[in-house]
Amino acid sequence: MEKLEQIQQTLSEIDDRTPDALRFAFSLGHRVSPAPAPGEEDRVASFAASVLPPPPLVSEDADANEPVQVPLASTSEDDAAKMLRMEWASCYLPDHDEDAHFGHDEAGVLGVADGVGAYRNRGVDAAAFSRGLMTSAFMHVLAIEPGTAVCPYTLLERAYDETVASAASGASTAVILSLAGAVLKWAYIGDSAFAVLRGGKIVHRSWAQQSHFNCPFQISAGGKGDSVAKADVGEMPVTNGDVVVAGTDGLFDNVFDAELERIVRMGTAQGYSPKNMADVVAGIAYEMSRSPTKVSPISIEYQKQAAGVGFHGGKPDDITVVVAFVRDLS
C-alpha cells in the first residue's frame, strides 16, 4: 500500500493552492490569510458566498447524487465549425495505487481506469488490468493519424482484447472520452465516471453500472467479469468553456455533484488552469475521504442499501481526477 508520507509533498502543494474561500465553504480547516478583526468584513466569507451559494441539504432518504435533467442545446453550425480542443491535466493521489489514466491533447482523448481492489485480497496484482487497459489505449491513440476521430468504444474494446491477451491479472472499471469536432463521445464500464459542466452547472453526468450495491461492472480476463459490450456508450454536444471532469470512485464516492459544481465555479472565478483545478478537486476529495464525520455520497448509499451497517464519513481510496477545458482554437 502507498504510505501517506509518499504523497505528503503532493498534498502540501495542493493545500497551498486551495483558496481560502473553498476552505471556508467546505469547512476544511486553516486559512492562509488572517482572520478579520472583530467588526471587520470577512472578505473571504463574502467572496465564498457570492461565488459558492450553499449546497442543497442532503437527505439520507435521497439519492446521494440524484441526477438533475438539464436541457442540452444541440450543436449549432457555428459550434461545429469551431476548432474545439480539450486542454487537460490530472492529479493522482494513491492509496493502494491501483488506478491508471492517460490523455492526449492533439487527439482529444482521455481515459481513466480503476483496478478492482477485491483481487488484492486474493494475493493478485489488482493494478495490472487497469494499467494494461490504459497503456494499450494510449498506444493505440499514439498510432492514429492526426485528425482521425477516435471512437471510445472501439478503443476500449481493443485495449480490453490486448490486455486479456497479455494475461494481465485482476479486473477494472474504465471510462474513455473523446472530442470529435463539437461532440464529446464516451464509453464506460462500471463506476469510473465523468461529468460535463457548463457555466458551473453539471449538464451531463455518467451513472455507475452495478451488479449490486458496491459491486460495479468490471472487465477482466478469463471470462470472469462483465462483457465489454455492456459499456455505456453515448455522445453530447459541447461548446467553448465547458469543463469535463473524469475520475475514479475515489472522487465520486467522496464529493457530491453540488460540491463539484462549487469547486469548478470557484476555480473558474479564480482563473484556474486544468492542473490547478484537478489538484484542488483531488485535494478536497482526499480531505473528504479521510473525514470520519462528514456526510459523503458513499456514506448515504451505505445507509440506504446496507441495512444495519453504520457508515459515516468518507471512503479512503485511490483518487484520480482528470480535468479538461473545452477551448475554441479557431
C-alpha positions in Angstrom: 0.0 0.0 0.0 1.2 3.5 -0.7 2.0 5.2 2.6 0.8 8.7 3.5 4.4 10.1 3.6 4.9 9.2 0.0 2.2 11.7 -1.1 2.7 14.4 1.6 4.6 16.7 -0.8 1.8 16.5 -3.4 -0.8 17.1 -0.7 1.2 20.0 0.7 1.4 21.7 -2.7 -2.3 21.2 -3.3 -3.0 22.6 0.1 -1.1 25.8 -0.7 -3.2 26.2 -3.9 -6.6 25.7 -2.2 -8.1 29.2 -1.9 -9.4 30.3 1.5 -12.9 30.7 0.0 -13.1 27.0 -0.7 -11.7 26.2 2.8 -14.5 28.4 4.2 -17.2 26.9 2.1 -16.2 23.3 2.8 -15.1 23.8 6.4 -11.6 22.4 5.6 -9.7 23.9 8.5 -6.9 26.5 8.4 -6.9 29.5 6.1 -3.8 31.2 4.7 -5.0 34.8 5.0 -5.5 36.2 8.5 -9.0 36.1 10.0 -10.7 39.5 10.1 -10.7 41.6 13.3 -13.9 42.0 15.2 -16.3 44.2 13.3 -14.4 43.9 10.0 -15.9 42.4 6.9 -14.7 38.8 6.3 -13.9 39.2 2.6 -13.1 35.5 2.2 -16.6 34.6 3.5 -18.2 37.3 1.3 -16.4 36.0 -1.8 -17.3 32.4 -1.0 -21.0 33.4 -0.5 -21.1 35.3 -3.8 -19.4 32.5 -5.9 -20.5 29.5 -3.9 -24.1 29.5 -2.8 -24.8 26.9 -0.1 -25.4 23.4 -1.5 -28.9 21.9 -1.1 -29.4 19.9 2.1 -28.8 16.2 1.6 -31.5 13.9 2.9 -30.4 10.4 3.9 -33.5 9.1 2.1 -32.5 10.8 -1.2 -30.1 9.5 -3.8 -26.6 10.7 -3.0 -26.1 12.2 -6.4 -29.6 12.3 -7.8 -29.4 13.4 -11.4 -30.9 16.6 -12.5 -32.1 16.8 -16.0 -30.7 19.8 -17.8 -31.7 20.5 -21.4 -28.8 20.4 -23.7 -28.7 22.7 -26.7 -28.0 21.0 -29.9 -24.7 21.7 -31.6 -25.1 24.8 -33.8 -23.4 25.2 -37.2 -21.2 27.8 -35.6 -20.1 25.4 -32.9 -19.5 22.6 -35.4 -17.2 24.9 -37.4 -15.1 25.8 -34.4 -11.8 24.1 -33.7 -12.6 22.8 -30.3 -9.9 21.1 -28.3 -9.6 19.6 -24.8 -6.8 21.1 -22.7 -6.4 18.6 -19.9 -4.4 17.9 -16.8 -4.7 15.3 -13.9 -4.0 14.7 -10.3 -3.5 11.2 -8.8 -3.4 10.6 -5.0 -2.8 6.9 -4.5 -4.0 4.8 -1.6 -3.4 1.2 -2.9 -2.1 2.6 -6.2 -4.4 0.6 -8.5 -5.8 3.5 -10.7 -4.4 4.4 -14.1 -5.2 7.1 -16.6 -3.9 8.8 -19.8 -4.7 11.7 -22.0 -3.7 13.0 -25.4 -4.3 16.7 -26.2 -4.0 16.6 -30.0 -6.2 13.5 -30.4 -8.7 14.8 -27.8 -8.8 11.5 -25.9 -8.9 10.9 -22.1 -9.1 7.6 -20.2 -9.4 6.6 -16.5 -9.4 3.1 -15.1 -9.7 1.7 -11.6 -8.3 -1.8 -10.6 -10.8 -3.8 -8.6 -9.4 -4.0 -5.0 -11.0 -7.3 -4.2 -8.3 -9.0 -6.2 -5.7 -7.6 -3.8 -7.2 -9.7 -1.0 -6.5 -12.8 -3.1 -2.8 -12.1 -3.5 -3.3 -10.8 -7.1 -1.9 -7.6 -8.5 -5.1 -5.6 -8.6 -3.5 -2.8 -10.6 -2.3 -5.0 -13.6 -5.6 -4.9 -15.6 -6.3 -1.2 -15.2 -2.7 -0.3 -16.1 -2.8 -2.7 -19.1 -6.1 -1.1 -20.3 -4.8 2.5 -20.2 -1.4 1.6 -21.6 -2.9 -0.2 -24.5 -5.5 2.5 -25.2 -2.8 5.2 -25.1 -0.5 3.3 -27.5 -3.4 3.0 -30.0 -4.1 6.7 -29.8 -0.4 7.4 -30.5 -0.6 5.3 -33.6 -3.6 7.1 -35.0 -3.1 9.5 -37.9 -3.5 13.1 -36.7 -7.0 14.4 -37.3 -8.6 11.0 -37.1 -11.7 10.8 -34.9 -11.5 8.3 -32.1 -14.4 6.0 -31.2 -14.2 5.5 -27.4 -16.0 2.1 -27.5 -13.7 0.8 -30.2 -10.7 2.0 -28.3 -11.9 0.4 -25.1 -12.7 -2.9 -26.9 -9.2 -3.0 -28.5 -7.5 -2.2 -25.2 -9.5 -4.8 -23.5 -8.6 -7.5 -26.1 -4.9 -6.7 -25.8 -5.0 -6.6 -22.0 -6.7 -10.0 -21.9 -4.1 -11.4 -24.4 -1.3 -10.2 -22.1 -2.7 -12.4 -19.3 -2.9 -9.4 -17.0 -4.4 -10.3 -13.6 -7.3 -8.6 -11.9 -10.2 -6.6 -13.2 -11.0 -3.0 -13.8 -13.6 -0.3 -14.4 -12.9 2.3 -17.1 -14.1 5.4 -18.9 -12.8 6.7 -22.2 -13.8 10.1 -23.6 -13.0 11.7 -27.0 -13.7 15.0 -28.6 -14.7 15.0 -32.3 -15.5 18.4 -33.6 -18.1 19.8 -31.2 -19.2 16.4 -29.9 -18.0 14.7 -26.8 -18.2 10.9 -27.1 -17.8 8.3 -24.3 -17.7 4.6 -23.4 -17.6 3.5 -19.8 -17.9 0.3 -17.8 -18.6 0.3 -14.1 -18.2 3.3 -11.8 -15.3 5.2 -13.3 -17.2 8.3 -14.1 -17.3 11.8 -15.7 -19.3 15.0 -15.6 -19.6 17.8 -18.1 -20.1 21.3 -16.6 -21.3 24.4 -18.3 -21.4 27.7 -16.5 -20.5 25.9 -13.3 -23.5 23.5 -13.5 -23.5 19.8 -14.4 -25.3 19.3 -17.7 -24.4 15.7 -18.1 -23.2 13.0 -15.6 -22.5 9.3 -16.1 -24.1 6.9 -13.7 -22.5 3.9 -12.1 -23.2 0.5 -13.6 -23.5 -2.0 -10.8 -24.4 -5.7 -10.4 -25.5 -4.8 -6.9 -24.6 -2.3 -4.3 -20.8 -1.5 -4.2 -20.1 -4.1 -6.9 -19.6 -2.2 -10.2 -19.5 -3.8 -13.6 -15.9 -4.8 -14.3 -13.9 -6.3 -17.2 -11.2 -8.9 -16.7 -9.5 -11.8 -18.3 -10.8 -15.4 -18.3 -14.5 -14.6 -18.8 -15.0 -13.9 -15.1 -16.1 -10.3 -15.4 -18.7 -8.4 -17.4 -18.7 -8.2 -21.2 -17.1 -5.1 -22.6 -20.3 -5.0 -24.7 -22.1 -3.8 -21.6 -20.3 -0.5 -21.7 -22.5 2.6 -21.7 -21.9 4.5 -25.0 -23.1 7.9 -25.9 -22.3 11.4 -27.1 -23.4 15.0 -26.5 -22.6 18.5 -28.0 -20.1 20.6 -26.1 -19.1 24.2 -26.6 -16.2 26.6 -25.7 -15.9 27.0 -22.0 -17.3 23.6 -20.9 -15.4 21.7 -18.2 -15.1 17.9 -18.3 -14.2 16.2 -15.0 -13.4 12.4 -15.1 -12.4 10.3 -12.2 -12.5 7.0 -10.4 -14.8 6.3 -7.5 -12.3 7.8 -5.1 -13.6 11.1 -6.4 -17.3 10.5 -6.9 -17.7 8.4 -3.7 -16.4 11.4 -1.6 -17.6 14.5 -3.4 -21.3 15.3 -4.1 -22.2 16.7 -7.5 -23.2 20.0 -5.9 -19.8 20.2 -4.3 -18.0 19.5 -7.5 -20.0 22.3 -9.1 -19.0 24.7 -6.4 -15.3 23.8 -6.8 -15.5 24.3 -10.6 -17.3 27.7 -10.2 -14.6 28.8 -7.8 -11.8 27.6 -10.0 -13.3 29.4 -13.0 -13.7 32.6 -11.0 -10.0 32.3 -9.9 -8.8 31.7 -13.4 -7.5 28.2 -12.7 -5.7 26.1 -15.2 -6.8 22.5 -15.7 -3.9 21.4 -13.5 -4.8 23.8 -10.7 -8.4 22.7 -10.8 -7.6 18.9 -10.9 -5.3 19.4 -7.9 -7.9 21.2 -5.9 -10.7 18.8 -6.8 -8.4 15.8 -5.8 -7.2 17.6 -2.6 -10.8 18.2 -1.4 -11.8 14.7 -2.3 -8.8 13.4 -0.3 -9.8 15.5 2.8 -13.4 14.3 2.5 -12.2 10.7 2.2 -10.3 11.0 5.5 -13.1 12.6 7.4 -14.8 10.3 9.9 -17.8 12.6 10.3 -18.6 14.4 7.0 -21.6 13.2 5.1 -20.5 11.7 1.7 -22.2 10.1 -1.3 -20.8 6.6 -0.2 -22.0 7.0 3.4 -25.5 7.9 2.3 -25.6 4.9 -0.1 -24.4 2.6 2.6 -27.2 3.8 4.9 -29.7 3.3 2.1 -28.5 -0.1 0.7 -26.8 -1.9 3.6 -29.4 -2.1 6.3 -27.9 -2.1 9.8 -24.5 -1.1 8.6 -23.2 2.1 10.2 -21.0 4.0 7.8 -20.0 7.6 8.4 -17.6 10.0 6.7 -15.7 9.4 3.5 -14.0 6.4 2.0 -10.2 6.2 1.7 -9.3 5.1 -1.8 -7.1 5.9 -4.8 -8.2 9.3 -6.2 -7.8 10.1 -9.9 -9.1 13.4 -11.2 -8.8 14.4 -14.8 -10.0 17.9 -15.7 -10.3 19.1 -19.3 -11.3 22.6 -20.5 -13.0 22.7 -23.9 -11.3 25.5 -25.8 -12.1 27.2 -29.1 -8.8 27.4 -31.1 -10.3 28.7 -34.3 
